[in-house]
Amino acid sequence: MELKLTDSDNTTWYRKFLLASNTAGAWKTASLPLDQLVFFSAGDDSNLNTRKIKQIFFAVAKGPGGSGSFAVDTLEASDSGEFETNSPSGVISKLKILNNPFSPNGDGTKDEVFFVYTLTVNSKVNLKIYGLDGVEIRMAAQQDQTSGEQTLSWNGRNDNSEIVPNGVYLFRLEAEGLDSRKDVLRQVIAVLR
């Protein structure tokens, strides 16, 4: 199986999943950290803009056994959802995403997604949510925060307080330290009701 992500300027990155077939009818789980994507072709540049993904393409090769099926059942972050930033400024040292995917349906279970992170210095913090077309749908938070562990959340609503449709969204967490250092982290989150 092959997955390709193409952004608005037609830059494409991909990942092949070997041994994803012949599951004998059992569900097979595949995970894809963005840092494991491989460059495929350049558009206007060779950088994949995850804020402006215009196409997600799956290619499945049929094996000698005949027919089969392919389905995406759920999208979610790894169990920990935690990673260290690669930013040289180091304003945000850790980020953990809880409840990804989440289901803002009011049943009291995973109704919000939480962003737990550590700031190394006092910072101005913004959390924005975007559709895959790159259009901002929600300014989820804009506040001054002190150094240490912090938590922000998103309830799955847009700026008009309407619950967004099921789908994949991008968040952008920006922290600018009072010492002028700045970090920007982007990642995928999913809404499934």
N, C-alpha and C positions, 0 to 999 in steps of 0.2 A: 504494500500500500504506500502511496506517496501523498503528502500534503504540501500544497503550495499556497503561500500568502502573497498577494500582489497589492501594492499600495497605489495611491492616486496618480503617481508619475510612472506607473508600470514597472517599477522595480520589483523583482520576485525573489523570494527566499524559499527554501523547501527543506523537507525532511523525509527520508524514506524509513519506513517501519518494516523491518524484515521479520519473518515468522509471525506476521499478524494474521495470516490465513490458516486454513486447515485447523480450525478450532473445535471441530467435531461438535458443532452446535452450542458450545459454551461461549459465554461472553468473554471477550479479551479486552483488557484495559491497556491503553497506551497513554503515556504522558509526554508532554512536549514543552519543556522550558524554552523560553524564547532564545536563550543563549545557545541552544543546540540546533538552531536553524542554520542552513548553509546557503551562501549566495548562489543564485541561479542565473539571473539576467538583470542587466541595468536598464533603468528607464532614464530619467533625466540625471540621476545619480545612482550610486550603488548602495545607498542607505535605505533600509526598510523603515518607513514612517508608520509605526504602529497606531498612530492617531488617525491615519487615513487609509485603512485597509478597505479596498474596494471589492476584493474577491478572495474567497477561501475555496480552494479546489482540492477535491479528493480523487485520486486515481486508484482503482482497484483492479489488479490483474486476476483474471479467472484462471485457476489452475487446471490441471488435467482431470480433476474430478468432476468437472461440469459446471453446475450452477452454484449460486450462493447468494448471500445478501450482505449488505453493509448498512449499519445504522449508527448514528450518534445518539446515545441514550442520555448521557449527562456530560456536562463540562464542569470541571472543578480543579481547584489548585491542589497541589500535593498535600499530604496530610499535615505537614508542618506549615506550609505556605510561607516559610521564613527564608530570607536570603540576606547576604551581606551586600551592601552597595559597592559598586566599582568606582564610585565617584571619588576623585582625588580630594574634594573639599571635605567630605566626611561629616556633613552637618547631620544627616540621617544615618545612623550606624546599623540599624536593623529595621526590617518591616515584616510584620506577620499579618496575613489576611485570614480572618475567621469568617466562616459561613460562605464559602465560595464554591459552588453557586448558592444563591439565596432565593427565597420565595416570598416576596412581599404580599402575601394574601391574607394577612390578619389572623392566621390560625395560631400564632404564638410560637411557631417553630421556624427558625431561620428567616425571620421577617426583615432582618437588616444584615448588611455586611459590615464588618468591623475592621478597621485598619489600626493595628497596634505597632508602634514604632518608638525608637529611642532618638532623642535629639541630643547632640553633644554640646550645643550652645543654645541660649535663648534665641528664638526665631519667630519670624512672621510666616505662618503656614497657610497654604491654600490647598484645598482638595476639590478638583473639578472632575466631572463625569462627562464622557463623550460617547456619541454613537460611533459605529465603525466608519461612518462617512466623515468623521472629524468635526462634526458640529457639536458644540457644547450643549448639553441638555440640563446640567445642574451644577451650580456652584454650591457644593455640599458644605464647605467650611472655609472661613477666612478669619483667622484670629492670631493673636500673639500667644506664644506658648513658651514655657520655661524649659530648661534642659531636663532630661530624664525621660522616663517612659510616658507616652501620650497615647490617647485613643480617640479616633474619629469614626463616624459611622455614616452610612447612606441607607435610606429607607426605600429606595427603588422609585422615588418620585422625581418628576422633572421640575423645572422652575415654575410650572403652572399647578403644582401639587397633584398632578395626575400620575398614577402608577404607569411606569414604562412597560412596553410590550416585552414578552419573552425574547431573549436574545443575548448576544455578547456585547459588552460595553468595555470601554477603556477608562481607567482612572489615571489622573495626573496629580501626584502629591509633590508639592513644591515647598521647600523650606529655605528661607533666606535668613542666615544668622545675622545678629546685630553687628558682627564683625565683617559683614559683606560677603562671606562665603555662601554658596548656594548649591542645593541639590534638587534635582527633579527626577522622580521615579515614576515609571509608567508600567502598567500591567493590565492584564485582561481579567474581567469579572463577568459573571453570567447571572441573568435573571431567568429562573425557571419556576413557573407557578403551576 
